[in-house]
Amino acid sequence: MRLHSLTLRNFRQHADTHVQFTSGLTGIIGANGAGKTTLLEAIAWALYGNSAARGTRESLRHARADEKAPVRVTLDFALGGHRYRVERSLRTADVYMDGAAEPIAHTIRGANELLQRRMGMSRAEFFNTYFTGQKELDVMAALGPVERARFLARVLGYDRLGVAQEMLRDQRRAIIAELNGLRSGMPDTREIATKESAAEQALAAARDQGELAQASLAAVRAAHEKLTPRWEAAERARERWRVLDADRRVLAQDTHASTRDVERLQSELAAVRTARETLAPLLVDTASRAELQARVEQLDALSAAESERQGLSERLRTLREEQARLDERLAKIESAPAFELEQRDNLVRARDAFAAVDRELDNARTLWARDRQEAETKLASLETQREELAAQHATLDGLGAESPCPTCGRPLGESYRDVLALITEQLETVTVDSSYFRQRVRQLVKPPESLQTLESRRTAQQQDIANAERRYARIQAAIQEREQLGPQAESVRTRIADAEARHGALPAGYDADEHRTVRTELKRLAEIAARAASLQSTVDRAPALRQQRDAAAHRASDLAQQLDALSAEQSALGFDAAAHEMLRAEHAGAAAQLRTAELEEADARGSVQRTEQQRESARRAREALEKLQTRASALEVERSLHDELDEEFGALRDELNDRLRPELSELASAFLESLTDGRYAALELDEHYGVQVLEDGLPKTVLSGGEEDLCNLVLRLAISQMIAERAGQPFSLLILDEVFGSLDESRRENVLALLRRLHDRFEQVIVITHIENVREGLDRVLSVSYDPEHGTSRVAASLGGAAGADAAVWEAELV
């Protein structure tokens, strides 16, 4: 794998960072917290997604970025003869290959699976091959013997044998569990044979019982079939007799109802004759009803006219009152236009007088405020001067001739008394002036009498203006009212004339007493007419009632004849209820015997079926037992094979571990000798993978902190080289994060020289550190700094070696 470029947008503290990677030894240098390791985290996040990042997905966003600002990392790298570009955001991931316009994976899950498949390793395996962190250097020393072996097996890929062996053991445990389950649930062979024999015997007995039940059923069915025709004939006779009896009852009820209808109709015809006799005098009384109706209509019209006349009279009274009120108001406001000009002049004069007083008051108030401010300022200055003079006087009076000169600081000597007299005189003068200005300030606390007089005049002028404005507003309102009241008065006069004309055109002569009398008489005649109409409708029904009476009498005669015919037919049947009941009991007994025989035959048939099922169940149990026995034999064979494979896997792991230690010790020894300039020529791993350093062929029992870090580093480099040599594809990248630790400057230079010599195995070596003086040993430097004002990390590229170090120093001095 070879890195080409990395771009970060709003990722952690990198708001907008672009890094180009080259071959050789590159250093990423910056202070702690500047954002160096974040670059490595961005590479891992681009390849493996959220599982390779610290915190939650939303915590990746730049702290000062908008909540909707995109978080994006773009990684360009080469792997296995192809060039890939990964573009990943919080919710999307696209993978492009060889500069194609369309992605070969465009979902987060698809991108993760594709990249892990192309890389040939998981995220943990990536960090155990390409990357060595500061915390991983001393991992061997912190682990126990068993954990050390497991760690080396994991980083070198040998743990896959353990995974395979554990999977094999899981399968063996499953086989043993299935075999035990088969044996515990496997039935006894003799018991199954006994059940099968008993089922055969029970089936033979059930078939014999079934044949007897079928013979009995045939005999009972023959007796039942012989009795059935007699019973059916008796049932038909009984049903016919019951039908005739029901019809006879219905005809009897219909005949009785027809007789009652005839009687009812005779009664209604008698009522018609009575109504005809009552109707004649009523018709005479209703003859004058039409004349009364016409008179009522005339009186109704006169009543409506009288009501309208009263309404118009009331309206005329109201309109005349409104006309009088409008005329009175117009007379009062007739002179309003003449007063408007006069009042406007008065208002202008009042406003001019107020402006003059206001200006005079403002000037007086300004003068008073200025005098008071000057007095307060002068008093404060004098108080300060008095305090200084008092302090100088106290100093001179206490020290005498040894007092320092206030100007030059030298002792006064003979000039002491002159200076003391001068300061005393100045202090007295300042005290008198302070007293004067203090009194002056007290005098100026309250406004002078002239200022108060001006304020009173200004208030009076304001009141005059307000009164004049109110008078002027009333005059203008009166003028507007005058313009509105003229059309209103004309409209009222027009409405009065119209109402008077309508009042004179209405008819007169309405008599309320006559109106009430005529209405009462008309109401009485209406009641008589309604009664007459009811009687007339009764009289008009006479022909229909006579026709209905004749039809009812004829129908009653027909129903009586039909009733006689049904009674004769019912007697002719000769139905005997007692004989029918005896035949019913005999037939019911035969039917019960038939049902009993059928049930017994069904039970026998069911018994045969059950015994056949029992025999079939015994046969299936025997076949299942044979299958279980076959499966158990196969499982025994599989368990033996898994036992052999488990032993072989264990032997293979032991052999690999035995080969691992010498090879790993040899590689680490070469690195250690190079880093220590030949002082330590060998590093050996004991059977517990403990580290032993040989100095002059003897084990060094005590190692300093820097020597332990050095041993851990060369061991980690040896592990990385072994991984590279055993990999199916060349690993051209090696990343070391803060691996210098407690190494002194000489050891750091040796480490850098060793990393440079690893160029044939690792084309790209990236060192992340906060130590600035390693620049001379690097080919290229990426300086990472943090800008606290913008909360953003910045990356600047420069050359390594002496020129790059001088440029870094110059930049630091310039800053």
C-alpha positions in Angstrom: 0.0 0.0 0.0 1.2 3.5 -0.9 -0.4 6.8 0.2 -0.7 9.6 -2.4 -2.9 12.3 -0.8 -5.4 13.0 2.0 -8.0 15.7 2.2 -10.0 16.6 5.3 -13.1 18.8 5.4 -14.5 19.7 8.9 -12.9 16.5 10.3 -12.1 16.9 14.0 -10.0 20.1 14.3 -9.1 20.1 10.6 -11.4 22.5 8.8 -9.8 22.3 5.4 -6.5 20.3 5.1 -4.8 18.7 2.1 -1.7 16.6 2.5 0.5 15.1 -0.3 2.5 12.0 0.6 5.8 11.0 -1.2 8.1 8.1 -0.9 11.0 8.1 1.6 11.0 9.1 5.2 8.3 11.7 6.1 7.8 13.3 9.5 4.6 14.7 10.8 5.8 17.2 13.5 3.7 19.3 15.8 2.9 20.1 19.4 0.7 17.7 21.5 -3.0 18.3 20.6 -2.1 20.1 17.3 -3.9 17.4 15.2 -1.1 15.1 14.1 -2.6 11.8 15.0 -6.0 13.0 13.6 -4.4 12.6 10.2 -3.9 8.9 10.8 -7.4 8.6 12.3 -8.8 10.2 9.1 -6.9 7.6 7.0 -8.3 4.7 9.1 -11.8 6.3 9.0 -11.7 6.6 5.2 -10.8 2.9 4.9 -12.9 1.3 7.7 -15.6 3.8 8.6 -17.0 4.7 12.0 -15.4 1.6 13.7 -12.0 3.2 13.2 -12.9 6.6 14.7 -13.0 7.7 18.3 -16.4 8.8 19.8 -19.7 9.0 18.0 -20.2 9.8 14.3 -21.5 13.4 15.1 -18.4 14.1 17.3 -16.2 13.9 14.1 -17.6 17.3 13.0 -15.4 20.4 13.5 -16.3 22.1 16.7 -16.8 25.5 15.1 -18.5 24.3 11.9 -22.2 24.7 11.2 -24.3 21.7 12.2 -25.2 21.2 8.5 -21.6 21.6 7.3 -20.3 18.5 5.4 -17.8 16.3 7.1 -15.7 14.6 4.4 -12.4 12.8 4.0 -10.8 11.9 0.7 -8.0 9.4 0.5 -6.0 8.6 -2.6 -3.7 5.5 -2.4 -2.3 2.7 -4.6 -2.7 -1.0 -3.8 -2.1 -4.2 -5.8 -1.4 -2.5 -9.1 -4.5 -0.2 -8.9 -5.1 3.3 -7.7 -8.1 4.0 -5.4 -9.9 7.1 -4.3 -12.1 6.9 -1.2 -14.6 9.7 -0.5 -16.4 9.3 2.8 -18.8 11.5 4.7 -21.0 10.9 7.8 -23.7 9.2 5.7 -22.1 8.2 2.4 -19.0 6.4 1.1 -17.8 6.1 -2.6 -14.8 4.2 -3.9 -13.3 5.0 -7.3 -10.7 2.9 -9.0 -8.1 4.0 -11.6 -9.6 7.4 -12.1 -13.0 6.1 -13.3 -16.0 8.5 -13.3 -18.4 6.0 -11.7 -17.7 4.5 -8.2 -17.2 0.7 -7.8 -18.9 1.0 -4.4 -21.4 3.8 -3.4 -22.8 2.8 0.0 -21.1 2.7 3.4 -21.6 -1.0 3.8 -20.5 -1.7 0.2 -17.4 0.5 0.6 -16.4 -1.1 3.9 -16.7 -4.6 2.6 -14.9 -3.8 -0.7 -12.0 -2.0 1.0 -11.5 -4.8 3.6 -11.6 -7.4 0.8 -9.0 -5.5 -1.3 -6.8 -4.7 1.7 -7.0 -8.3 2.8 -7.2 -7.4 6.5 -9.5 -6.0 9.1 -9.1 -2.7 10.9 -7.2 -4.4 13.8 -4.9 -6.2 11.3 -4.2 -2.9 9.5 -3.0 -1.3 12.8 -0.9 -4.4 13.5 0.9 -4.2 10.1 1.2 -0.7 8.8 1.0 1.2 12.1 2.9 1.2 15.3 1.6 3.5 18.1 3.4 4.8 21.2 1.2 2.6 23.4 2.1 -0.6 21.4 5.9 -0.4 21.9 5.8 -1.7 25.5 3.0 -4.2 24.8 5.4 -7.2 25.1 6.8 -6.1 28.4 3.3 -5.5 29.9 2.0 -9.0 28.9 2.6 -12.3 30.7 4.2 -15.3 28.9 0.9 -16.8 27.6 -0.4 -13.4 26.5 3.0 -12.6 24.7 2.7 -15.8 22.6 -0.9 -15.0 21.8 0.0 -11.4 20.9 2.7 -12.5 18.5 0.5 -15.1 17.0 -2.2 -12.4 16.5 0.0 -9.8 14.8 1.7 -12.4 12.6 -1.5 -14.1 11.6 -0.8 -17.4 13.5 -4.0 -16.8 15.6 -6.0 -18.0 12.6 -4.8 -21.5 13.5 -6.2 -21.0 16.9 -9.5 -19.8 15.4 -9.6 -22.8 13.2 -8.8 -25.1 16.1 -11.5 -23.5 18.2 -14.0 -23.9 15.3 -12.9 -27.5 15.1 -13.5 -28.0 18.8 -16.9 -26.4 18.6 -17.8 -28.8 15.8 -16.5 -31.7 17.9 -18.5 -30.6 20.9 -21.6 -30.3 18.7 -21.0 -33.9 17.4 -20.6 -35.3 20.9 -23.7 -33.5 22.1 -25.7 -34.9 19.2 -24.3 -38.3 19.7 -25.2 -38.2 23.4 -28.7 -37.0 22.6 -29.2 -39.8 20.1 -28.1 -42.4 22.6 -30.2 -41.0 25.4 -33.3 -40.8 23.2 -32.8 -44.2 21.4 -35.6 -46.7 22.4 -35.0 -50.4 23.4 -35.0 -52.8 20.4 -36.8 -55.6 22.3 -39.6 -53.2 23.5 -40.2 -52.1 19.9 -40.5 -55.7 18.7 -42.9 -56.5 21.5 -45.1 -53.5 20.6 -45.2 -54.5 16.9 -46.3 -58.1 17.7 -49.0 -56.9 20.1 -50.3 -54.5 17.4 -50.7 -57.4 14.9 -52.7 -59.5 17.4 -55.0 -56.6 18.3 -55.6 -55.9 14.6 -56.8 -59.5 14.0 -59.2 -59.3 17.0 -60.6 -56.0 15.8 -61.3 -57.3 12.3 -63.3 -60.3 13.8 -65.4 -57.9 15.9 -66.1 -55.7 12.9 -67.5 -58.6 10.9 -70.0 -59.5 13.7 -71.1 -55.8 14.0 -71.8 -55.6 10.2 -74.1 -58.8 10.3 -76.1 -57.4 13.2 -76.5 -54.0 11.4 -77.9 -55.8 8.3 -80.6 -57.6 10.3 -81.8 -54.5 12.1 -81.8 -52.4 8.9 -84.1 -55.0 7.2 -86.7 -54.8 10.1 -86.6 -51.0 10.0 -87.1 -50.9 6.2 -90.2 -53.2 6.5 -92.0 -50.9 9.1 -91.1 -47.6 7.3 -93.9 -47.6 4.5 -96.8 -48.0 7.1 -95.3 -45.2 9.3 -95.0 -42.8 6.3 -98.6 -43.4 5.2 -99.9 -42.7 8.8 -97.8 -39.6 8.8 -99.3 -38.4 5.5 -102.9 -38.9 6.8 -102.1 -37.1 10.0 -100.6 -34.1 8.2 -103.7 -33.8 5.9 -106.1 -33.9 8.9 -104.0 -31.2 10.6 -104.1 -29.0 7.4 -107.9 -29.4 7.1 -108.4 -28.5 10.7 -106.3 -25.4 10.4 -108.2 -24.3 7.3 -111.6 -24.9 9.1 -110.5 -22.7 12.0 -109.5 -19.9 9.6 -112.8 -20.1 7.7 -114.7 -19.9 11.0 -112.9 -16.7 12.0 -113.4 -15.2 8.5 -117.2 -16.0 8.6 -117.5 -14.3 12.1 -115.6 -11.2 10.9 -117.9 -10.9 7.8 -120.9 -11.0 10.0 -119.6 -8.2 12.2 -118.8 -6.1 9.0 -122.5 -6.4 8.0 -123.7 -5.2 11.4 -121.2 -2.3 11.4 -122.3 -1.1 8.0 -126.0 -1.2 9.0 -125.1 1.0 12.0 -123.2 3.5 9.8 -126.2 3.8 7.4 -128.5 4.7 10.3 -126.0 7.5 11.2 -126.2 8.8 7.7 -130.0 9.2 8.0 -129.6 11.1 11.2 -126.9 13.4 9.6 -129.2 14.3 6.7 -132.0 15.4 9.1 -129.5 17.7 11.0 -127.9 19.3 7.9 -131.0 21.1 6.5 -131.3 23.9 9.2 -127.5 24.5 9.2 -127.5 25.3 5.5 -130.1 28.1 6.1 -127.8 29.8 8.7 -124.7 29.9 6.5 -126.4 31.8 3.6 -125.2 35.3 4.8 -121.6 34.3 5.3 -120.3 35.7 2.0 -121.7 39.2 2.7 -120.0 39.2 6.1 -116.7 38.1 4.6 -116.7 41.1 2.2 -117.4 43.6 5.0 -114.6 42.1 7.1 -112.2 42.7 4.3 -113.3 46.4 3.9 -112.8 46.9 7.7 -109.4 45.2 7.6 -108.2 47.7 4.9 -109.5 50.7 6.9 -107.7 49.3 10.0 -104.4 49.1 8.2 -104.9 52.7 6.9 -105.6 53.9 10.5 -102.4 52.2 11.8 -100.3 53.8 9.0 -101.9 57.3 9.8 -100.9 57.0 13.5 -97.3 56.0 12.5 -97.0 58.9 10.1 -98.3 61.3 12.9 -95.6 60.1 15.3 -92.9 60.4 12.6 -94.0 64.0 11.8 -93.7 64.9 15.4 -90.2 63.4 15.6 -89.1 65.1 12.4 -90.4 68.5 13.5 -88.5 68.2 16.8 -85.3 67.3 14.9 -85.8 70.4 12.6 -86.2 72.7 15.5 -83.0 71.3 17.1 -81.0 71.7 13.9 -82.2 75.3 13.4 -81.2 76.2 16.9 -77.7 74.7 16.5 -77.1 76.4 13.2 -78.0 79.7 14.8 -75.4 79.2 17.5 -72.5 78.3 15.3 -73.3 80.8 12.5 -70.5 83.2 13.8 -67.8 80.5 14.0 -65.9 81.5 10.7 -65.5 85.1 12.0 -63.8 83.9 15.2 -61.4 81.4 13.4 -58.9 84.1 12.1 -58.8 85.9 15.5 -58.1 82.7 17.4 -55.4 81.6 15.0 -53.6 84.9 15.5 -53.8 84.4 19.3 -52.4 80.9 19.0 -49.4 82.1 16.9 -48.6 84.9 19.4 -48.8 82.4 22.3 -46.4 80.0 20.6 -43.9 82.8 19.8 -44.0 84.0 23.4 -43.3 80.5 24.6 -40.4 80.0 22.2 -38.8 83.2 23.5 -39.2 82.2 27.2 -37.9 78.7 26.4 -34.7 80.0 24.8 -34.1 82.4 27.7 -34.7 79.5 30.1 -32.3 77.2 28.2 -29.6 79.8 28.2 -30.0 80.5 31.9 -30.0 76.7 32.8 -26.8 76.3 30.7 -25.1 79.1 32.4 -26.1 77.8 35.9 -24.8 74.2 35.0 -21.6 75.6 33.7 -20.9 77.6 36.8 -21.7 74.7 39.0 -19.4 72.3 37.0 -16.6 74.8 37.1 -17.0 75.3 40.9 -17.0 71.5 41.5 -14.0 71.0 39.2 -12.0 73.8 40.9 -13.0 72.4 44.4 -11.8 68.9 43.5 -8.5 70.3 42.2 -8.0 72.4 45.3 -8.8 69.4 47.6 -6.2 67.3 45.8 -3.6 70.1 46.0 -4.4 70.6 49.7 -3.9 66.9 50.5 -0.6 66.9 48.7 0.6 70.0 50.5 -0.6 68.6 53.8 1.4 65.4 53.2 4.5 67.4 52.3 4.1 69.6 55.3 3.8 66.6 57.6 6.9 65.0 56.1 9.0 68.2 56.5 7.7 68.8 60.0 8.6 65.2 61.0 12.1 64.9 59.4 13.4 68.4 59.9 16.5 69.5 57.9 17.0 65.9 56.7 13.7 66.1 54.7 14.2 65.4 51.0 13.6 68.2 48.5 10.2 67.8 46.9 11.8 68.6 43.5 15.2 67.0 43.4 14.9 64.6 46.4 18.2 65.8 48.1 18.2 66.8 51.8 17.1 70.4 52.3 19.6 71.3 55.0 19.7 75.1 55.4 16.8 75.6 53.0 14.5 73.5 55.2 12.8 76.5 57.0 12.3 78.5 53.8 10.7 75.5 52.1 8.6 74.7 55.1 7.4 78.3 55.3 6.6 78.3 51.5 4.6 75.1 51.8 2.8 76.4 54.9 1.8 79.6 53.0 0.6 77.6 50.0 -1.4 75.2 52.2 -3.1 78.2 53.9 -3.9 79.8 50.6 -5.3 76.5 49.2 -7.4 75.9 52.3 -9.0 79.4 52.0 -9.7 78.9 48.3 -11.2 75.4 49.0 -13.5 76.9 51.6 -14.7 79.6 49.2 -15.4 77.1 46.4 -17.0 74.7 48.8 -19.5 77.4 49.7 -19.9 78.3 46.1 -20.8 74.7 45.2 -23.4 74.6 48.0 -24.9 77.8 46.6 -25.1 76.4 43.1 -26.8 73.1 44.2 -30.2 74.7 43.9 -31.2 76.7 40.7 -31.1 80.5 41.1 -34.3 82.5 41.7 -34.2 84.0 38.2 -34.1 80.5 36.7 -37.1 79.4 38.8 -39.0 82.5 37.6 -38.2 81.7 34.0 -39.5 78.1 34.5 -42.7 79.5 36.0 -43.2 81.8 33.0 -42.5 78.9 30.7 -45.1 76.7 32.5 -47.7 79.6 32.2 -46.9 80.0 28.5 -47.4 76.3 28.0 -50.8 76.6 29.7 -51.8 79.6 27.5 -50.8 77.6 24.3 -52.9 74.6 25.5 -56.0 76.8 26.1 -55.6 78.6 22.8 -55.2 75.3 21.0 -58.4 73.9 22.6 -60.4 77.1 21.7 -59.1 76.9 18.1 -60.0 73.2 17.9 -63.5 73.9 19.1 -64.0 76.7 16.5 -62.8 74.4 13.7 -65.1 71.7 14.9 -68.0 74.1 14.9 -67.2 75.1 11.3 -67.1 71.5 10.2 -70.4 70.9 12.1 -72.0 73.9 10.3 -71.1 72.5 6.9 -72.6 69.1 7.9 -75.8 70.4 9.6 -77.0 72.4 6.5 -77.7 69.3 4.3 -79.2 67.5 7.3 -81.7 70.3 7.9 -82.7 70.3 4.2 -83.1 66.5 4.3 -85.4 66.8 7.4 -87.6 69.4 5.7 -88.0 67.1 2.6 -89.0 64.1 4.8 -91.6 66.2 6.7 -93.2 67.3 3.4 -93.3 63.7 2.1 -94.9 62.4 5.4 -97.6 65.1 5.4 -98.5 64.2 1.8 -98.9 60.5 2.6 -100.9 61.3 5.8 -103.4 63.4 3.8 -103.9 60.6 1.1 -105.0 57.9 3.6 -108.8 57.0 3.8 -110.8 57.7 7.0 -114.0 56.3 8.6 -112.7 53.2 10.5 -115.1 51.8 13.2 -113.3 49.4 15.6 -116.6 48.2 17.4 -118.2 47.3 14.1 -115.0 45.5 13.1 -115.0 43.3 16.3 -118.8 42.5 15.9 -118.5 41.4 12.3 -115.4 39.3 13.0 -117.3 37.5 15.9 -120.3 36.7 13.7 -118.1 35.5 10.8 -116.3 33.2 13.2 -119.6 31.7 14.4 -120.8 31.1 10.8 -117.4 29.5 10.0 -117.9 26.9 12.8 -121.5 26.1 11.5 -120.1 25.8 8.0 -117.4 23.3 9.1 -120.0 21.2 11.0 -122.3 21.3 7.9 -119.4 20.2 5.7 -118.7 17.2 8.0 -122.4 16.2 8.0 -122.4 16.5 4.2 -119.4 14.2 3.8 -121.3 11.7 6.0 -124.4 11.9 3.9 -122.3 11.5 0.7 -121.0 8.1 1.9 -124.5 6.5 1.8 -124.2 4.8 -1.6 -120.8 3.4 -0.9 -121.9 2.1 2.5 -124.9 0.3 1.0 -122.6 -1.3 -1.6 -120.1 -2.4 1.1 -123.0 -3.9 3.2 -124.3 -6.1 0.3 -120.8 -7.4 -0.6 -120.1 -8.3 3.1 -123.4 -10.2 3.3 -122.6 -12.2 0.1 -119.0 -13.0 1.4 -120.4 -14.3 4.7 -122.7 -16.7 2.9 -119.8 -18.0 0.7 -117.6 -18.6 3.8 -120.3 -20.5 5.6 -120.7 -22.9 2.6 -116.9 -23.5 2.5 -116.8 -24.2 6.2 -119.4 -26.9 5.8 -117.4 -28.6 3.0 -114.1 -28.7 5.0 -115.9 -30.2 8.0 -117.3 -33.0 5.8 -113.9 -33.8 4.3 -112.2 -33.9 7.7 -114.8 -36.4 9.0 -114.3 -38.6 5.9 -110.5 -39.1 6.6 -111.2 -41.3 9.7 -107.9 -40.3 11.4 -107.3 -42.2 14.8 -104.8 -40.4 17.0 -104.3 -43.4 19.4 -103.5 -45.8 16.6 -101.1 -43.2 15.1 -99.3 -42.9 18.5 -98.8 -46.7 18.8 -97.3 -46.9 15.3 -95.0 -43.9 16.1 -93.7 -45.7 19.2 -93.0 -48.9 17.2 -91.2 -47.0 14.4 -89.1 -45.0 17.0 -88.0 -48.3 18.6 -86.9 -49.8 15.3 -85.0 -46.5 14.5 -83.2 -46.6 17.9 -82.1 -50.2 17.3 -80.8 -49.2 13.9 -78.8 -46.3 15.3 -77.4 -48.5 18.0 -76.3 -51.1 15.5 -74.7 -48.4 13.3 -72.8 -47.0 16.3 -71.5 -50.5 17.2 -70.5 -51.1 13.6 -68.7 -47.7 13.4 -66.9 -48.5 16.7 -65.7 -51.8 15.3 -64.5 -50.1 12.1 -62.7 -47.4 14.2 -61.1 -50.1 16.4 -59.8 -51.7 13.2 -58.4 -48.4 12.0 -56.8 -47.6 15.4 -55.1 -51.0 15.6 -53.8 -50.5 12.0 -52.3 -47.2 13.1 -50.7 -48.8 16.1 -49.2 -51.4 13.9 -47.9 -48.7 11.5 -46.6 -46.7 14.4 -44.6 -49.7 15.7 -43.2 -50.2 12.2 -42.1 -46.5 11.9 -40.5 -46.7 15.4 -38.5 -49.7 14.2 -37.4 -47.8 11.0 -36.5 -44.7 13.1 -34.4 -46.8 15.4 -32.5 -48.2 12.5 -31.8 -44.6 11.2 -30.6 -43.4 14.6 -28.3 -46.4 14.8 -26.9 -45.5 11.4 -26.5 -41.8 12.3 -24.7 -42.7 15.6 -22.2 -44.8 13.8 -21.4 -41.9 11.4 -21.0 -39.5 14.3 -18.5 -41.8 16.0 -16.4 -41.7 12.8 -16.6 -37.9 12.6 -15.6 -37.5 16.3 -12.5 -39.6 15.7 -11.5 -37.5 12.7 -12.0 -34.2 14.8 -9.9 -35.6 17.6 -7.0 -36.3 15.1 -7.3 -32.8 13.5 -7.3 -31.1 17.0 -4.0 -32.9 17.8 -2.5 -31.9 14.5 -3.4 -28.2 14.9 -1.9 -28.2 18.3 1.3 -29.7 17.0 1.4 -27.2 14.1 1.0 -24.2 16.5 3.8 -25.5 18.7 6.1 -25.9 15.7 5.3 -22.4 14.4 6.0 -20.9 17.8 9.3 -22.8 18.0 10.3 -21.4 14.6 9.0 -17.9 15.4 11.4 -17.0 18.3 14.7 -17.5 16.6 13.7 -15.6 13.4 12.2 -12.8 15.4 15.3 -12.6 17.6 17.6 -12.5 14.6 15.7 -9.6 13.0 15.5 -7.6 16.2 19.2 -8.2 17.0 20.2 -6.7 13.6 18.0 -3.6 14.3 19.4 -3.3 17.9 23.0 -3.5 16.8 22.4 -0.8 14.2 20.6 1.5 16.6 23.2 1.1 19.4 26.3 1.4 17.1 27.3 -2.1 17.9 27.1 -1.9 21.7 24.4 -4.4 21.9 24.8 -7.1 19.3 22.0 -9.5 20.1 18.5 -9.6 21.4 17.0 -13.0 22.3 13.6 -14.2 23.3 13.3 -16.9 25.9 10.7 -19.7 25.8 8.3 -17.3 27.5 9.0 -14.6 24.9 10.9 -12.5 27.5 13.4 -10.0 26.1 17.1 -10.6 26.9 19.8 -8.2 25.6 23.4 -9.5 25.2 26.3 -7.2 25.9 29.7 -8.7 25.1 27.9 -12.1 24.9 26.5 -11.8 28.4 22.8 -11.1 29.3 22.3 -7.5 30.5 20.2 -7.9 33.7 19.2 -4.2 34.1 18.0 -2.0 31.3 17.3 1.8 31.6 14.0 3.3 30.5 15.5 4.4 27.1 17.0 1.0 26.5 13.7 -0.7 27.2 12.0 1.6 24.7 14.7 0.8 22.2 14.2 -2.9 22.7 10.5 -2.6 22.3 11.0 -0.5 19.1 13.3 -3.0 17.4 11.0 -5.9 18.4 8.0 -4.0 16.9 10.1 -3.3 13.7 11.1 -6.9 13.5 7.4 -7.9 13.8 6.4 -5.5 11.1 9.1 -6.8 8.8 8.1 -10.4 9.4 4.5 -9.4 8.6 5.7 -7.7 5.4 7.7 -10.8 4.3 4.8 -13.2 5.0 2.2 -11.1 3.3 0.7 -12.1 0.0 1.2 -8.5 -1.3 4.1 -6.1 -0.6 3.6 -3.8 2.3 5.3 -0.5 1.3 3.9 1.6 4.1 5.1 1.9 7.7 3.7 4.5 10.2 5.3 5.1 13.6 3.3 7.4 16.1 5.4 8.9 18.9 7.9 6.0 19.1 10.9 8.0 20.2 9.7 8.1 23.8 12.7 8.5 26.2 15.4 8.0 23.5 18.3 10.4 23.6 19.3 12.4 20.6 21.9 9.9 19.5 19.4 7.0 19.7 16.8 9.0 17.8 19.4 9.6 15.0 20.1 5.9 14.9 16.4 5.1 14.7 16.0 7.5 11.8 19.0 6.0 10.0 17.6 2.5 10.5 14.2 3.6 9.1 16.0 5.1 6.1 17.8 1.7 5.5 14.4 0.0 5.5 13.6 1.8 2.3 13.9 -1.5 0.3 11.2 -3.1 2.4 9.0 0.0 3.1 8.9 2.6 0.4 6.9 5.0 2.6 7.9 5.5 6.3 5.8 8.1 8.2 7.0 9.2 11.7 4.6 11.2 13.9 6.3 13.1 16.7 6.3 16.3 18.7 10.2 16.4 18.8 11.4 19.2 16.5 15.1 18.3 16.2 14.5 15.2 14.2 13.9 17.3 11.0 17.5 16.8 9.8 17.1 13.0 9.6 13.9 13.3 7.5 13.3 13.5 3.8 10.2 15.6 4.1 8.3 17.3 7.0 4.6 18.0 7.4 4.4 20.7 10.2 1.1 20.6 12.1 0.0 23.6 14.1 -3.1 24.7 15.9 -4.7 28.2 15.5 -6.6 28.9 18.7 -8.2 32.0 17.3 -10.0 30.0 14.6 -9.9 26.7 16.4 -8.4 25.0 13.4 -5.3 22.8 12.7 -3.0 23.8 9.8 -0.5 21.7 7.9 2.6 23.1 6.1 5.0 20.9 4.0 8.7 21.5 3.8 11.9 19.6 2.9 13.8 17.6 5.6 17.6 17.7 6.3 19.5 20.7 7.4 17.8 23.1 5.0 14.4 22.2 6.3 15.6 22.6 9.9 17.0 26.1 9.2 13.8 27.1 7.5 11.8 25.9 10.5 14.0 27.9 12.9 13.6 31.0 10.7 9.9 30.6 10.6 9.7 30.2 14.4 11.8 33.3 15.0 9.7 35.2 12.5 6.5 34.2 14.4 
